[in-house]
């Protein structure tokens, strides 16, 4: 299949990693413009009351277009501590919470200078958990000509249907499934907290 061309993402959805599990390498465009309401600064988890979006606070003037690598983080509000608490509430009763949560806390309670730095840290942590040996190429300049690449920068979005080429993840054991049924397109955190070392197997079996 073609090499995926992706935006940087905060943790990333399970579908990001389902795609990466089928790939030997991927390209991350850090020179593209930041877009609101995208995976670039948000990730969805499940909690007692259903789906919950974790949104990273950034420093950006309204309406201003900025390259991703120039987007800074704002810690005026403790969003990172709030994310840790939300993850604890959502996944504290899952089988693998104790195994993965220390990594999550260490990562989130550290302060980062840029959104890209945070995004890449979350992605690398997830790839390590999944034992996925995939080459990631970072492009600091905007990729204007994506010829030969599977360009998913705008189409792989929480606000859009899954694009062609991205496998849909439709079943694995989830906490709160008795209340909410299966909830799709959640953060990779959801899969690893529930499936543990078998998370990679879930992705490979798609």
Secondary structure, 3 states (H helix, E strand, C coil): CCEEEEECCCCCEHHHHHHHCCCCEEEEECCCECCCCCCCCEEEEEECCEEEEEECCEECCCCCCCEHHHCEECCCCCHHHHHHHHHHHHHCCCCCHHHHHHHHHHHHCCCCCEHHHHHHHHHHHHHHHHCCCCEEEEECCCCCCCCCEEECCCCCCCCCCCCCCCCCCCCCCCCCHHHHCCCCCCEHHHHHHHHHHHHHHHHHCC
